[in-house]
Amino acid sequence: MEPISPQTLFTGQQLIWLPECGSTNTEARELIGQNRATDGCTVITDKQTAGRGQRGNQWEAAPGENLTLSVVWRPAFLPAAASFHLNLAVALAVHDWASALLGPDPALRLKWPNDLFYQDQKLGGILIENTLNGAQIHYSVAGIGINVNQTQFDAPTATSLSRLTGRAYALPPLAARLLESLERRYLQLRAGHVAALQQAYRQVLYRYDEWHTFEVAGKRAPGRIVDVTEAGQLVVEQAGGQRRSFGLQEIRHVLND
């Protein structure tokens, strides 16, 4: 990959490019363990062979066609109990980045907790892993995979920028813009503007305030997303007006319902 030169204060200023690796998150955590990762250290690869997503899913990405990277931050200002606030910042940064490329498109959404969706298809995914120091977050590793030039997928629910626009993209400039977007939202979080992040997240949340089908404990039922809690739980109104909060492993969207 060509050199990447983001206009940032620290995010991506230490940039490690690997032609191939199992997982950029794993590589980033190893750098942390060796005390070699500065704040904002970024690991990027052309080929990830063991990428991971939410719920333990594998991330499918063709070599050299997409963006696959992990950013290391040291958010000592963030209590472990408020770790979902970092999810808000990272997810919004990815949405900001995609919006700059696709324009203000209402079909571009964030599916809880932090997948990037276009209509009912996945455009990108995020996996954040934290290391704690008592009640504070010591290190955070934000792994991001975004489908850019890949056009063939095993999963019918996947899409890419190229599929949406019909054009090919040079990856280094996109990576630089993504790192800039990530730092802007991270600095917003560091400045304490959590309420603004929460409001922005709800505005672009997939299927927010709409009735759709969800799967809970193996059973399907209609529901309407009405909020996301401070801890990152999804608040869903069910038939009869009852509201319940769900963790990541407790509820699923039923797509194409």
N, C-alpha and C positions, 0 to 999 in steps of 0.2 A: 504494500500500500504506500502511496505517496505521503510525504510529510503532512502532519495535521498541525495547524497553528491557530488554536482558538484564542479569541480576544477575551481572556478571562484573568482574574486575579490569581487563582490557584487551581481551579478545576481543570485537569488535563495538562497542567504545566509539567508535571512528571508523567510522561506518557510512555507506556511499554507496549510495543506492538509484537505480537507473536504470530508467525505464519499459521500455526496450528496449536490447539490446546484442548484439554478435555472440557474445562469450564473456566471462563474468565473470573467468575466468583471465587472458584477454588484457588486460582493463581493469585488473585488479590489477597485472599486470606493468608496464603503462604507468605506473601510480602509483608503483611502485617506481623505475622509470627516471627519473621526475621528482622523486624524493626527497620524495614527498608521502604515503607510506604509513607510518603508525605501526605498532608491533608490535600485531597483533590487528586491523588494518584489515580491514573486511569490505565486499565489493561484492555487492549482491543485486539481482536483476532480476525483473520479471514476465514478460519475453519474451526468451529467448535464441535467436538465429537461427543460430548456428554453434557450438553446444555440442559438446565433444569428450569422448570416453570413452577407456578403455583400448584398446590395439591400433589406435588411429586411428579407432575407430568414432564415428559421430555420435550425439549424445544427443537422443532424441525427447522433447519436452515441450510440452504445449499451453499457450499463453499464459495467465497469471493463475491457473493451477490447481495449480501445484506449487512446491516450494522449489528455487531455483537460486541458489547463492551461492558465493563464494570468500573464504577467510580468508588473510590474510598474517601470517606469523610470522617472527621472526628467531631461529632456534634455534642461536645461536652455540655452544651447549654440545654440539651434535651433529656428530660427524665425518661427512664425506660417505660413508664406508664403512658407516656405521650408519643411512643414510637410511631403510631399511625400518622402523626403529623408529617413525618418525613415521607411516608407513602403519598400523602396529598401533594407535597411539593414536587416529588419526582414524577408522579403521574401527570400532574398539570404541566410540568416542563416538557414532557414528551408530547402531550396534546398541543401545547403552544408551538412546538417545533413542526408538528404535522400540519397544523393550521396555517403556518407560514408558507407551506408548500402547496397545500390544497385549497387555501382560501377559507373563509368563514362558512364552512359546510355543516349544516345541522346533523348530517349523517355521521360525522366524526365524533365519537363519544368515548368515554372512559367506562368500561364495564368493571363494576366492583369486584375486587378492590383496586386493581390497577392494570387491567388489560386495555390496550388501545384498539377500538373497534371502528369499522366503517360499515354502517348499516348493521347486518347481523354476522359480519365476518371479522376475524381477528387480524389486525395489522401489526400489532406489537405486544410484547409482554415485559413485565418487570418482576424481579425477585430481589427483595431487600433482606439482607441477613445482618443482624446486629450482634456485637460483642459487648457485654455489659461490664461495668465497673461499679459494683454495688447497685444503687438505685439509678445510676446514670448510664447513658449509652457511651461506651468507650470508642468503638469504631462502628461504622456502618458501611456495608458493601452493597451498592445498588447495581444489580445486573440488569441490563437492558438489551432486548433483542427486537429489532424492527425489520420487517420484510420490505426490502427496497426494490431490487431488480429481479428477484425470483418470481417466476410466473407459473410454475408447476408445483402443486402441493398434493401430498397424500390426503390431507384433511380437507373436506369440502368447505369447512368454515374458515379457511385461511385466505387472505388476500395480500396484496402488496401495493406499493406506490406505483410501480410500473403497470400493474393490472388496472389501476384506477385512472392513470393518466395517459397510458400508451407510450411512455417515453422511458429512456434509460437515464440513470443518474450516476455521476461521479461520487464515489463514497467519501473521500477525504473531506471535501467541503461540507457535506452533510454531517459528518462526525463533528467537525469544528462547530457548526451551528448548534448541534445538539448539546455539546458541552457548555456552550454559552447560555443556552436556554436553561440547562440544569443549574448552573451557578446563579442565574437570576432568581429562580424560585427558591433555591437553597438560602440565598441571602435574605429573601423575603421572610422565610421561616426563622432564620437566625435573628432577624429584627423583631420577632414576636408578632408578626401579622397573621396569626393563625385564623382569626375569624374571616379574613379576606380569602385565605386559602380554602377554607371550608365552604364559603359561599360560591367561589369559583368552581369548586369540585362538584357541588350539587347542580350547578348550571349546565355542566356537560356530562352528567352521569347518565349512563345508558339505561333507558326505560324508567327514568325517574318520574314519579307521579303518574305512571301509566299502569293499567291492569294487564298483567301477563301471567303466563303459567310458570310456576316454580316447582322444583322437586325437593321435598323435605322428607327424610327418613324413608326414601323409596316410593313415596306417594306424590302424585301431582295434584296441584291445587292452584287456583287463581290467587294473585296477590298484587300489591301495589307498593313500590318502594316510596317511603315517606321521609327517610332520614338515614344518616350514618352517625353512629355514636362517636364519642371522643376516643374510645378504644378501637374504633374501626369496625364495629359490628353493623350489619345491615338491618335496618328497621323496616319491616314489611307489615302493611295492613292486610289482614286476611278477610275472607268473607265473614260478614257479621260485625265488622268494625274492630275486631281484636288486633292489637299490634304486638309483634314479637320481634326480638332482636336475635340475629343469627351470626355465628362465627363462620369462618371460611369453610370448614368441613361440614357444615350443617345445612346448607342450602345451595341449590344450583338453579341457574337460569335454564329454562327449556327453550332452546333456540328454534326459530321458524315455527312457533306455535300460532 
